[in-house]
Amino acid sequence: MNTVTLPSRAGSTARALWLETETECARLLRMPESLVPTIAFPAFFYTLFGLVFDMGASNSAATYYLAMMGSIGVIGTGLMGTAIGTASERSGGWLDMRRVMSLPRSGWVVAKLVANLFAGLLALLPLFFLAAVFGEVRLNQGQWIGLALTLLIGGLPFCAIGLMIGSSMGERAAIAIANLIFLPMLFFSGLMIPLAFFPDWLQGIAPLLPAWHLGELALMQTRGDSAGQLVHWLVLLAWAGLASGLSAWLLRRSRQQ
Amino acid sequence: MTTTKQKRYLIMAGFLLAVLLFFFLLPTPQTPVQHADGDMIMGNVRIFDGERLLEDHQVRIRDGLIAAVEPASADPDEAGFIDGQDGFLMPGLIDSHVHVFGSAREDVLRFGVTGMIDLFTDHRQLPSFKEDRDSRQPTRRADVWSAGTLVTAEGGHGTQYGMPIPTLDDPDQAGSFIAERLAEGSDFIKLVYEGGEAFGFETNRLSQDSLQAAIRASHEADVLAVTHIGSREEARTALAAGTDGLVHTFSDADIDEEIIELMKDQRFLIPTLTVLASVVGEGAGESLLADEGVQARLSAGQKATLAMRFPTMDGPARYDHAETSVRVLNEAGVPILAGSDAPNPGTANGASLHEEMERLVAAGLSPRQALIAATAAPADAFSLDDRGRIKAGHRADLVLVDGNPLENIKDSRRIRKVWKNGHAVDLDPAAARAERERAAGEAVLLSDFEGDRSVAFGHDWESSTDQRMGGQSEVAVSQEREDDVGFLRVRGEIRSGFSWPYAGVMWFPGDTPMAPKDLSDFDGLEVRLRADVSTLRALVFSSANQSMPSEIDLSVEEDWGTVRIRFDEFDGIDHTAITGFGIFAGPSQGPFRFDMERVTLTPAGAGND
C-alpha cells in the first residue's frame, strides 16, 4: 500500500487484460438481460424433466438431465452470449475503437473467454444445487468437479461459434440466427429429448452437431467412465478451430471494408 | 480507491471460495452401489483365504455368508464396517478328528474351530448336527460332520466306552451294516482296524475281509470310508483295502516306499500327533498350558481333559516315527489334515487343534501348509463345499488373530475374534457355561468375585448411586480377598440430596446396559452377603417398570450369610424382560459397607426354597 509501483510494459499489459476481463464480467452482472434467460432456461427444464416428471423409482432421470441441461446451460451462455456481445460491440464501433486504443489484441479474446467461463459457472450452480438437493443425485467428489470442468471447458467451442455469428452480422440478425441455431441444435443433439425416442434417420444427425458430443462427455462423467472421451474432445476441438478461424477471417474482412 | 479495489478482491475471493465450498458440499454416494443393508464389511485385515494371503482386500458378509472378497474400498465410517486393526483373518478352522460329547461344540468355537469332523459319537446327535449346519442363524455351536457309530469288531477298539454299539463280525453283513449307519445319518464311515500291538495291548479287530467289505459297501453308497489304524502293517492293509484316509498315523515303525505309493493315490492322512504325544508322553498340552490367552478361554471341562493322562503304555510306538511319516507324506504331496482327537486325555476341545498345527510344523509342514491342513484341506477331503475358505458363497465362519500365523504358527491361537455364521462368538467360557447350565435347568453361578467382578452373562457389576438423580450419595467398589476367598467390597455413604437416596452395585443382564433379558428360566438369586448395616435393598428394573424399579428389603448380618431373593417378591416386574438388578444401601443416611462373595441364579421350578 505504501509502495508505488511504476507500471512496466509487461505489467501494464497484464493489467489491461485483467481490467478488460473484470469489466466484461461486471458487464454480465450489470446487464443481466442476456444472462438470466440462458441460466433460467436449463434450470426450468431440469426441474420439469429431471425432477417433476421423474416417475421412475430411481433418480436416473435427475442424473441424466443434469448432464443434458448442464450442456444446454454452457452452450446457451457461450453461443448466445458471445454472438450477441460480439455483434453489438462490432456494430457499436467498439472493436474499431479498441484498435486505436493501445490495448493488447489478446485482451478482448481473453476477456470474452473468462467472462464466458464465469457465465457458464453461474448457469451450472443452480442446476447442481437442484440435482443435489431435490434430485438426490449422488456422485463422487471427483465426478461432480469433473462434470463441471467438462461442461465449462467443453462449452468454449460454442463461444467460437457465437463469435463466428457475431462477426458476420448485425446485432438483431445475430440474435435471430443464434436462436435459430441454438434451439434446433439442442433438440437434434438429444439434449432435450433422449435420442432413443427419435426415429433412426433423425438419430444420425446428432453426431454431426457439437452439442451432442458435449452431452456425451457430460453423461460419461456422471457414469464415471473415462473410456472413449477422446473422440468427443477432438470433435469439439475441431469445431472450435473451424469457428475461430472463420471468425478471424470474417473480422479481418469486415475491418478492411 | 484502494479500499474499493480491496473490496472488489474480497468479493472475488469470497465468490471463488463459495464455489469451491459448494462443490465440496455436493453429496457423494454413502455406500458402494452394490451395497445392501445389513452387510458387514471386514477391512483393514490381511486375509488368508484357505490357500494364500490376500493383502488390501476386504470381506463382505451378508446373511451368514461371505458375499464377496473384494479389493479394500470401504470407508471405516461406513455402516457395518469392522476394523480388523491389521489383524490376520482366516477361515473358521476345521478339526478333522474329534469325538463330540457334552459341550464340545460350544467349547471349540472359542478357539476359532467352527467345523469338526467327528469320528465316532452317539448317533442320536446326527440329525441335529445336520439341521444345525444347514442353518445360517446365529449360533453358539460349531458345525459337525460325523461318522456316527464306528465300524469295529466285537470286543474291539471303540466298544470299551460303555455304550453298547453294534459290531461287524461277518463280512457278508457289511452291506446292511453300512446301510444302517447311513440310515442313522452318518456322513461317512469310520472303520477301526487296530489290534493294539503298537501300544502294547491286545484287542479284537475287524477281519481283513470285513474291512474290505465295509469299505466296498461305503464306496457303493458313495460315502468316504476312513480308517483308524495303529501299526504300519495295519495301515498297509487298510490302504490296500481301499480306505480313503487314515485318521491316525502309525508310530511303531518308519514309513516305507510301498505305503508312500499307496497314500499318494488321492488319500489323506489325519496324523493326530497331539493325541499320540499324549499316549507316548511327549508333552501334550504343555504349549497350551503355557499360553495365558488360551488359559483364559478354557472351560473347567477343557482344563480337566487337558490335564488328564493316558495310562503308561508299553509298545513300540514312538513319536518320531509318526513325525517322519508326516514329513515324508507331506513332501510326497499327500494331503495332511489337522485333527486333535479331542477330548482324549491330554487334549482339549478346540485348543488342541492349535497344538496339532504347531506339531505339524515341527514335523516339517510349512506354517501355510499347517493352516491349509486346518481349513481348505479338510473341506476338500470331506467335500464340505462351503467351508474352509474365505470365498464368496462360503459360510461366514471367520477367525481374526493377532500376529501372522504364516510366519509363526503359534499366532493362530492369539485369537481376537471369532465369527460363526457371520455373528461374533463370545470368547468368555463363563457365558458358554451359563448358557449350558441354564439350558439344563441348573443354577447358574453369576459371579464368584474371585479376581474380578465379572459375570457369567450381561454386564459386569457396576457401582451406582443417586448422583445420577441429583443426589449426593457416594460409593466405592473394590475387589478384596480374605482367607483365600474373593469378594466384592461395596462401601460408601448415603447422604441427603435425592428424596430416596441410595448407593450400591448393579448388574445388567442384557447384552447392553438396560437391554431386556429373559430371566424366566430362573426364579431368583442367592447372594452370599455380609454388611455393617442391618438392611439392604434389592431393586429390579424390567421393561414393565423401567422408570420405577420394584424393590424389597434384605436383612443382612455382620457375618456371611446367604440371602435368597425371589423374583416373585417384586411387584409389577416382567420376568421375561429384566433390564437391571441392584443391591443398594439406603435410604437411612450414614456410611455403610457390604461385601458380596457369590451370586447365583436359581432355576425356576426347582423348589429349592
Chai-1 contact restraints between the chains, C-beta under 6 A:
chainA,res_idxA,chainB,res_idxB,connection_type,confidence,min_distance_angstrom,max_distance_angstrom,comment,restraint_id
A,A132,B,L26,contact,1.0,0.0,6.0,A-B,restraint_1
A,A132,B,P27,contact,1.0,0.0,6.0,A-B,restraint_2
A,R138,B,P27,contact,1.0,0.0,6.0,A-B,restraint_3
A,R138,B,P29,contact,1.0,0.0,6.0,A-B,restraint_4
A,N140,B,T28,contact,1.0,0.0,6.0,A-B,restraint_5
A,Q141,B,T28,contact,1.0,0.0,6.0,A-B,restraint_6
A,W144,B,F23,contact,1.0,0.0,6.0,A-B,restraint_7
A,W144,B,L26,contact,1.0,0.0,6.0,A-B,restraint_8
A,I145,B,F23,contact,1.0,0.0,6.0,A-B,restraint_9
